[in-house]
């Protein structure tokens, strides 16, 4: 799985949806930060992660 670090996971999910992608795994807090899995409009999957606060 490819991870992209983002400043705000929830905002990144809104942007993914705005651009035609969709959320596969809802955002959740982990020891490594807030993470969610998404797919782009073509179906390619990746995760976005916001570092721990």
mmCIF file of the N, C-alpha and C atoms, coordinates in Angstrom:
data_MODEL
# 
_entry.id   MODEL 
# 
loop_
_atom_site.group_PDB 
_atom_site.id 
_atom_site.type_symbol 
_atom_site.label_atom_id 
_atom_site.label_alt_id 
_atom_site.label_comp_id 
_atom_site.label_asym_id 
_atom_site.label_entity_id 
_atom_site.label_seq_id 
_atom_site.pdbx_PDB_ins_code 
_atom_site.Cartn_x 
_atom_site.Cartn_y 
_atom_site.Cartn_z 
_atom_site.occupancy 
_atom_site.B_iso_or_equiv 
_atom_site.pdbx_formal_charge 
_atom_site.auth_seq_id 
_atom_site.auth_comp_id 
_atom_site.auth_asym_id 
_atom_site.auth_atom_id 
_atom_site.pdbx_PDB_model_num 
ATOM 1   N N  . UNK A 1 1  ? 0.849   -1.176 0.000   1.00 0.00 ? 1  UNK A N  1 
ATOM 2   C CA . UNK A 1 1  ? 0.000   0.000  0.000   1.00 0.00 ? 1  UNK A CA 1 
ATOM 3   C C  . UNK A 1 1  ? 0.892   1.237  0.000   1.00 0.00 ? 1  UNK A C  1 
ATOM 4   N N  . UNK A 1 2  ? 0.533   2.207  -0.803  1.00 0.00 ? 2  UNK A N  1 
ATOM 5   C CA . UNK A 1 2  ? 1.232   3.486  -0.851  1.00 0.00 ? 2  UNK A CA 1 
ATOM 6   C C  . UNK A 1 2  ? 0.525   4.456  0.094   1.00 0.00 ? 2  UNK A C  1 
ATOM 7   N N  . UNK A 1 3  ? 1.314   5.188  0.881   1.00 0.00 ? 3  UNK A N  1 
ATOM 8   C CA . UNK A 1 3  ? 0.794   6.186  1.811   1.00 0.00 ? 3  UNK A CA 1 
ATOM 9   C C  . UNK A 1 3  ? 1.281   7.563  1.402   1.00 0.00 ? 3  UNK A C  1 
ATOM 10  N N  . UNK A 1 4  ? 0.379   8.534  1.474   1.00 0.00 ? 4  UNK A N  1 
ATOM 11  C CA . UNK A 1 4  ? 0.729   9.925  1.246   1.00 0.00 ? 4  UNK A CA 1 
ATOM 12  C C  . UNK A 1 4  ? 0.453   10.696 2.528   1.00 0.00 ? 4  UNK A C  1 
ATOM 13  N N  . UNK A 1 5  ? 1.451   11.420 3.017   1.00 0.00 ? 5  UNK A N  1 
ATOM 14  C CA . UNK A 1 5  ? 1.251   12.225 4.215   1.00 0.00 ? 5  UNK A CA 1 
ATOM 15  C C  . UNK A 1 5  ? 0.488   13.495 3.839   1.00 0.00 ? 5  UNK A C  1 
ATOM 16  N N  . UNK A 1 6  ? -0.520  13.812 4.623   1.00 0.00 ? 6  UNK A N  1 
ATOM 17  C CA . UNK A 1 6  ? -1.345  15.000 4.392   1.00 0.00 ? 6  UNK A CA 1 
ATOM 18  C C  . UNK A 1 6  ? -1.415  15.811 5.680   1.00 0.00 ? 6  UNK A C  1 
ATOM 19  N N  . UNK A 1 7  ? -1.750  17.074 5.551   1.00 0.00 ? 7  UNK A N  1 
ATOM 20  C CA . UNK A 1 7  ? -1.876  17.945 6.719   1.00 0.00 ? 7  UNK A CA 1 
ATOM 21  C C  . UNK A 1 7  ? -3.162  17.653 7.497   1.00 0.00 ? 7  UNK A C  1 
ATOM 22  N N  . UNK A 1 8  ? -4.210  17.201 6.781   1.00 0.00 ? 8  UNK A N  1 
ATOM 23  C CA . UNK A 1 8  ? -5.519  16.969 7.407   1.00 0.00 ? 8  UNK A CA 1 
ATOM 24  C C  . UNK A 1 8  ? -6.205  15.821 6.662   1.00 0.00 ? 8  UNK A C  1 
ATOM 25  N N  . UNK A 1 9  ? -6.325  14.676 7.295   1.00 0.00 ? 9  UNK A N  1 
ATOM 26  C CA . UNK A 1 9  ? -6.919  13.497 6.652   1.00 0.00 ? 9  UNK A CA 1 
ATOM 27  C C  . UNK A 1 9  ? -8.347  13.756 6.205   1.00 0.00 ? 9  UNK A C  1 
ATOM 28  N N  . UNK A 1 10 ? -9.150  14.361 7.064   1.00 0.00 ? 10 UNK A N  1 
ATOM 29  C CA . UNK A 1 10 ? -10.554 14.591 6.719   1.00 0.00 ? 10 UNK A CA 1 
ATOM 30  C C  . UNK A 1 10 ? -10.698 15.528 5.520   1.00 0.00 ? 10 UNK A C  1 
ATOM 31  N N  . UNK A 1 11 ? -9.874  16.556 5.459   1.00 0.00 ? 11 UNK A N  1 
ATOM 32  C CA . UNK A 1 11 ? -9.893  17.468 4.307   1.00 0.00 ? 11 UNK A CA 1 
ATOM 33  C C  . UNK A 1 11 ? -9.432  16.743 3.047   1.00 0.00 ? 11 UNK A C  1 
ATOM 34  N N  . UNK A 1 12 ? -8.438  15.884 3.174   1.00 0.00 ? 12 UNK A N  1 
ATOM 35  C CA . UNK A 1 12 ? -7.961  15.112 2.018   1.00 0.00 ? 12 UNK A CA 1 
ATOM 36  C C  . UNK A 1 12 ? -9.079  14.217 1.479   1.00 0.00 ? 12 UNK A C  1 
ATOM 37  N N  . UNK A 1 13 ? -9.881  13.631 2.353   1.00 0.00 ? 13 UNK A N  1 
ATOM 38  C CA . UNK A 1 13 ? -10.994 12.782 1.903   1.00 0.00 ? 13 UNK A CA 1 
ATOM 39  C C  . UNK A 1 13 ? -12.049 13.600 1.173   1.00 0.00 ? 13 UNK A C  1 
ATOM 40  N N  . UNK A 1 14 ? -12.305 14.808 1.662   1.00 0.00 ? 14 UNK A N  1 
ATOM 41  C CA . UNK A 1 14 ? -13.264 15.680 0.956   1.00 0.00 ? 14 UNK A CA 1 
ATOM 42  C C  . UNK A 1 14 ? -12.745 15.999 -0.446  1.00 0.00 ? 14 UNK A C  1 
ATOM 43  N N  . UNK A 1 15 ? -11.449 16.228 -0.554  1.00 0.00 ? 15 UNK A N  1 
ATOM 44  C CA . UNK A 1 15 ? -10.852 16.554 -1.858  1.00 0.00 ? 15 UNK A CA 1 
ATOM 45  C C  . UNK A 1 15 ? -10.882 15.347 -2.791  1.00 0.00 ? 15 UNK A C  1 
ATOM 46  N N  . UNK A 1 16 ? -10.600 14.163 -2.262  1.00 0.00 ? 16 UNK A N  1 
ATOM 47  C CA . UNK A 1 16 ? -10.668 12.939 -3.071  1.00 0.00 ? 16 UNK A CA 1 
ATOM 48  C C  . UNK A 1 16 ? -12.074 12.789 -3.653  1.00 0.00 ? 16 UNK A C  1 
ATOM 49  N N  . UNK A 1 17 ? -13.106 12.955 -2.825  1.00 0.00 ? 17 UNK A N  1 
ATOM 50  C CA . UNK A 1 17 ? -14.486 12.839 -3.293  1.00 0.00 ? 17 UNK A CA 1 
ATOM 51  C C  . UNK A 1 17 ? -14.808 13.903 -4.329  1.00 0.00 ? 17 UNK A C  1 
ATOM 52  N N  . UNK A 1 18 ? -14.342 15.116 -4.092  1.00 0.00 ? 18 UNK A N  1 
ATOM 53  C CA . UNK A 1 18 ? -14.555 16.231 -5.013  1.00 0.00 ? 18 UNK A CA 1 
ATOM 54  C C  . UNK A 1 18 ? -13.986 15.920 -6.401  1.00 0.00 ? 18 UNK A C  1 
ATOM 55  N N  . UNK A 1 19 ? -12.880 15.183 -6.422  1.00 0.00 ? 19 UNK A N  1 
ATOM 56  C CA . UNK A 1 19 ? -12.204 14.854 -7.681  1.00 0.00 ? 19 UNK A CA 1 
ATOM 57  C C  . UNK A 1 19 ? -12.661 13.534 -8.292  1.00 0.00 ? 19 UNK A C  1 
ATOM 58  N N  . UNK A 1 20 ? -13.700 12.909 -7.706  1.00 0.00 ? 20 UNK A N  1 
ATOM 59  C CA . UNK A 1 20 ? -14.278 11.705 -8.294  1.00 0.00 ? 20 UNK A CA 1 
ATOM 60  C C  . UNK A 1 20 ? -13.834 10.392 -7.676  1.00 0.00 ? 20 UNK A C  1 
ATOM 61  N N  . UNK A 1 21 ? -13.004 10.448 -6.650  1.00 0.00 ? 21 UNK A N  1 
ATOM 62  C CA . UNK A 1 21 ? -12.580 9.222  -5.969  1.00 0.00 ? 21 UNK A CA 1 
ATOM 63  C C  . UNK A 1 21 ? -13.550 8.870  -4.860  1.00 0.00 ? 21 UNK A C  1 
ATOM 64  N N  . UNK A 1 22 ? -13.249 7.812  -4.117  1.00 0.00 ? 22 UNK A N  1 
ATOM 65  C CA . UNK A 1 22 ? -14.113 7.441  -3.002  1.00 0.00 ? 22 UNK A CA 1 
ATOM 66  C C  . UNK A 1 22 ? -13.314 6.795  -1.867  1.00 0.00 ? 22 UNK A C  1 
ATOM 67  N N  . UNK A 1 23 ? -13.906 6.832  -0.684  1.00 0.00 ? 23 UNK A N  1 
ATOM 68  C CA . UNK A 1 23 ? -13.284 6.288  0.516   1.00 0.00 ? 23 UNK A CA 1 
ATOM 69  C C  . UNK A 1 23 ? -13.561 4.797  0.604   1.00 0.00 ? 23 UNK A C  1 
ATOM 70  N N  . UNK A 1 24 ? -12.519 4.011  0.823   1.00 0.00 ? 24 UNK A N  1 
ATOM 71  C CA . UNK A 1 24 ? -12.650 2.565  0.989   1.00 0.00 ? 24 UNK A CA 1 
ATOM 72  C C  . UNK A 1 24 ? -12.647 2.167  2.457   1.00 0.00 ? 24 UNK A C  1 
ATOM 73  N N  . UNK A 1 25 ? -11.850 2.844  3.267   1.00 0.00 ? 25 UNK A N  1 
ATOM 74  C CA . UNK A 1 25 ? -11.790 2.602  4.710   1.00 0.00 ? 25 UNK A CA 1 
ATOM 75  C C  . UNK A 1 25 ? -11.851 3.952  5.401   1.00 0.00 ? 25 UNK A C  1 
ATOM 76  N N  . UNK A 1 26 ? -12.842 4.111  6.248   1.00 0.00 ? 26 UNK A N  1 
ATOM 77  C CA . UNK A 1 26 ? -13.064 5.380  6.930   1.00 0.00 ? 26 UNK A CA 1 
ATOM 78  C C  . UNK A 1 26 ? -11.840 5.798  7.745   1.00 0.00 ? 26 UNK A C  1 
ATOM 79  N N  . UNK A 1 27 ? -11.685 7.094  7.951   1.00 0.00 ? 27 UNK A N  1 
ATOM 80  C CA . UNK A 1 27 ? -10.540 7.557  8.730   1.00 0.00 ? 27 UNK A CA 1 
ATOM 81  C C  . UNK A 1 27 ? -10.611 7.034  10.161  1.00 0.00 ? 27 UNK A C  1 
ATOM 82  N N  . UNK A 1 28 ? -9.454  6.698  10.679  1.00 0.00 ? 28 UNK A N  1 
ATOM 83  C CA . UNK A 1 28 ? -9.360  6.238  12.061  1.00 0.00 ? 28 UNK A CA 1 
ATOM 84  C C  . UNK A 1 28 ? -7.999  6.627  12.628  1.00 0.00 ? 28 UNK A C  1 
ATOM 85  N N  . UNK A 1 29 ? -7.960  6.720  13.936  1.00 0.00 ? 29 UNK A N  1 
ATOM 86  C CA . UNK A 1 29 ? -6.715  7.065  14.609  1.00 0.00 ? 29 UNK A CA 1 
ATOM 87  C C  . UNK A 1 29 ? -5.915  5.800  14.864  1.00 0.00 ? 29 UNK A C  1 
ATOM 88  N N  . UNK A 1 30 ? -4.626  5.875  14.581  1.00 0.00 ? 30 UNK A N  1 
ATOM 89  C CA . UNK A 1 30 ? -3.705  4.772  14.827  1.00 0.00 ? 30 UNK A CA 1 
ATOM 90  C C  . UNK A 1 30 ? -2.505  5.327  15.592  1.00 0.00 ? 30 UNK A C  1 
ATOM 91  N N  . UNK A 1 31 ? -1.616  4.466  16.057  1.00 0.00 ? 31 UNK A N  1 
ATOM 92  C CA . UNK A 1 31 ? -0.418  4.964  16.737  1.00 0.00 ? 31 UNK A CA 1 
ATOM 93  C C  . UNK A 1 31 ? 0.457   5.831  15.825  1.00 0.00 ? 31 UNK A C  1 
ATOM 94  N N  . UNK A 1 32 ? 0.259   5.701  14.512  1.00 0.00 ? 32 UNK A N  1 
ATOM 95  C CA . UNK A 1 32 ? 1.073   6.436  13.551  1.00 0.00 ? 32 UNK A CA 1 
ATOM 96  C C  . UNK A 1 32 ? 0.401   7.716  13.066  1.00 0.00 ? 32 UNK A C  1 
ATOM 97  N N  . UNK A 1 33 ? -0.865  7.922  13.420  1.00 0.00 ? 33 UNK A N  1 
ATOM 98  C CA . UNK A 1 33 ? -1.601  9.100  13.007  1.00 0.00 ? 33 UNK A CA 1 
ATOM 99  C C  . UNK A 1 33 ? -2.985  8.739  12.510  1.00 0.00 ? 33 UNK A C  1 
ATOM 100 N N  . UNK A 1 34 ? -3.695  9.707  11.955  1.00 0.00 ? 34 UNK A N  1 
ATOM 101 C CA . UNK A 1 34 ? -5.053  9.489  11.423  1.00 0.00 ? 34 UNK A CA 1 
ATOM 102 C C  . UNK A 1 34 ? -4.922  9.046  9.971   1.00 0.00 ? 34 UNK A C  1 
ATOM 103 N N  . UNK A 1 35 ? -5.492  7.889  9.651   1.00 0.00 ? 35 UNK A N  1 
ATOM 104 C CA . UNK A 1 35 ? -5.291  7.272  8.346   1.00 0.00 ? 35 UNK A CA 1 
ATOM 105 C C  . UNK A 1 35 ? -6.622  6.843  7.725   1.00 0.00 ? 35 UNK A C  1 
ATOM 106 N N  . UNK A 1 36 ? -6.680  6.877  6.395   1.00 0.00 ? 36 UNK A N  1 
ATOM 107 C CA . UNK A 1 36 ? -7.844  6.399  5.652   1.00 0.00 ? 36 UNK A CA 1 
ATOM 108 C C  . UNK A 1 36 ? -7.353  5.834  4.322   1.00 0.00 ? 36 UNK A C  1 
ATOM 109 N N  . UNK A 1 37 ? -8.115  4.894  3.776   1.00 0.00 ? 37 UNK A N  1 
ATOM 110 C CA . UNK A 1 37 ? -7.779  4.310  2.480   1.00 0.00 ? 37 UNK A CA 1 
ATOM 111 C C  . UNK A 1 37 ? -8.807  4.776  1.461   1.00 0.00 ? 37 UNK A C  1 
ATOM 112 N N  . UNK A 1 38 ? -8.331  5.165  0.295   1.00 0.00 ? 38 UNK A N  1 
ATOM 113 C CA . UNK A 1 38 ? -9.184  5.711  -0.757  1.00 0.00 ? 38 UNK A CA 1 
ATOM 114 C C  . UNK A 1 38 ? -8.847  5.080  -2.102  1.00 0.00 ? 38 UNK A C  1 
ATOM 115 N N  . UNK A 1 39 ? -9.682  5.378  -3.085  1.00 0.00 ? 39 UNK A N  1 
ATOM 116 C CA . UNK A 1 39 ? -9.416  4.975  -4.461  1.00 0.00 ? 39 UNK A CA 1 
ATOM 117 C C  . UNK A 1 39 ? -9.655  6.170  -5.360  1.00 0.00 ? 39 UNK A C  1 
ATOM 118 N N  . UNK A 1 40 ? -8.821  6.298  -6.386  1.00 0.00 ? 40 UNK A N  1 
ATOM 119 C CA . UNK A 1 40 ? -9.017  7.386  -7.342  1.00 0.00 ? 40 UNK A CA 1 
ATOM 120 C C  . UNK A 1 40 ? -10.109 6.984  -8.328  1.00 0.00 ? 40 UNK A C  1 
ATOM 121 N N  . UNK A 1 41 ? -10.510 7.860  -9.248  1.00 0.00 ? 41 UNK A N  1 
ATOM 122 C CA . UNK A 1 41 ? -11.593 7.536  -10.176 1.00 0.00 ? 41 UNK A CA 1 
ATOM 123 C C  . UNK A 1 41 ? -11.322 6.294  -11.039 1.00 0.00 ? 41 UNK A C  1 
ATOM 124 N N  . UNK A 1 42 ? -10.078 5.934  -11.226 1.00 0.00 ? 42 UNK A N  1 
ATOM 125 C CA . UNK A 1 42 ? -9.727  4.751  -12.019 1.00 0.00 ? 42 UNK A CA 1 
ATOM 126 C C  . UNK A 1 42 ? -9.656  3.487  -11.168 1.00 0.00 ? 42 UNK A C  1 
ATOM 127 N N  . UNK A 1 43 ? -9.791  3.626  -9.850  1.00 0.00 ? 43 UNK A N  1 
ATOM 128 C CA . UNK A 1 43 ? -9.778  2.482  -8.958  1.00 0.00 ? 43 UNK A CA 1 
ATOM 129 C C  . UNK A 1 43 ? -8.450  2.208  -8.271  1.00 0.00 ? 43 UNK A C  1 
ATOM 130 N N  . UNK A 1 44 ? -7.430  3.021  -8.536  1.00 0.00 ? 44 UNK A N  1 
ATOM 131 C CA . UNK A 1 44 ? -6.138  2.825  -7.873  1.00 0.00 ? 44 UNK A CA 1 
ATOM 132 C C  . UNK A 1 44 ? -6.286  3.174  -6.387  1.00 0.00 ? 44 UNK A C  1 
ATOM 133 N N  . UNK A 1 45 ? -5.838  2.274  -5.511  1.00 0.00 ? 45 UNK A N  1 
ATOM 134 C CA . UNK A 1 45 ? -5.983  2.467  -4.081  1.00 0.00 ? 45 UNK A CA 1 
ATOM 135 C C  . UNK A 1 45 ? -4.702  3.043  -3.468  1.00 0.00 ? 45 UNK A C  1 
ATOM 136 N N  . UNK A 1 46 ? -4.891  3.890  -2.458  1.00 0.00 ? 46 UNK A N  1 
ATOM 137 C CA . UNK A 1 46 ? -3.775  4.414  -1.676  1.00 0.00 ? 46 UNK A CA 1 
ATOM 138 C C  . UNK A 1 46 ? -4.340  4.900  -0.348  1.00 0.00 ? 46 UNK A C  1 
ATOM 139 N N  . UNK A 1 47 ? -3.470  5.175  0.585   1.00 0.00 ? 47 UNK A N  1 
ATOM 140 C CA . UNK A 1 47 ? -3.882  5.690  1.880   1.00 0.00 ? 47 UNK A CA 1 
ATOM 141 C C  . UNK A 1 47 ? -3.341  7.090  2.098   1.00 0.00 ? 47 UNK A C  1 
ATOM 142 N N  . UNK A 1 48 ? -4.074  7.855  2.872   1.00 0.00 ? 48 UNK A N  1 
ATOM 143 C CA . UNK A 1 48 ? -3.595  9.172  3.291   1.00 0.00 ? 48 UNK A CA 1 
ATOM 144 C C  . UNK A 1 48 ? -3.448  9.119  4.802   1.00 0.00 ? 48 UNK A C  1 
ATOM 145 N N  . UNK A 1 49 ? -2.394  9.761  5.298   1.00 0.00 ? 49 UNK A N  1 
ATOM 146 C CA . UNK A 1 49 ? -2.134  9.727  6.735   1.00 0.00 ? 49 UNK A CA 1 
ATOM 147 C C  . UNK A 1 49 ? -1.685  11.104 7.218   1.00 0.00 ? 49 UNK A C  1 
ATOM 148 N N  . UNK A 1 50 ? -2.274  11.495 8.328   1.00 0.00 ? 50 UNK A N  1 
ATOM 149 C CA . UNK A 1 50 ? -1.914  12.735 9.011   1.00 0.00 ? 50 UNK A CA 1 
ATOM 150 C C  . UNK A 1 50 ? -1.098  12.315 10.224  1.00 0.00 ? 50 UNK A C  1 
ATOM 151 N N  . UNK A 1 51 ? 0.115   12.809 10.340  1.00 0.00 ? 51 UNK A N  1 
ATOM 152 C CA . UNK A 1 51 ? 0.988   12.425 11.432  1.00 0.00 ? 51 UNK A CA 1 
ATOM 153 C C  . UNK A 1 51 ? 0.362   12.657 12.792  1.00 0.00 ? 51 UNK A C  1 
ATOM 154 N N  . UNK A 1 52 ? 0.847   11.946 13.817  1.00 0.00 ? 52 UNK A N  1 
ATOM 155 C CA . UNK A 1 52 ? 0.268   12.105 15.155  1.00 0.00 ? 52 UNK A CA 1 
ATOM 156 C C  . UNK A 1 52 ? 0.474   13.523 15.676  1.00 0.00 ? 52 UNK A C  1 
ATOM 157 N N  . UNK A 1 53 ? -0.456  13.953 16.485  1.00 0.00 ? 53 UNK A N  1 
ATOM 158 C CA . UNK A 1 53 ? -0.411  15.309 17.026  1.00 0.00 ? 53 UNK A CA 1 
ATOM 159 C C  . UNK A 1 53 ? 0.254   15.330 18.366  1.00 0.00 ? 53 UNK A C  1 
# 
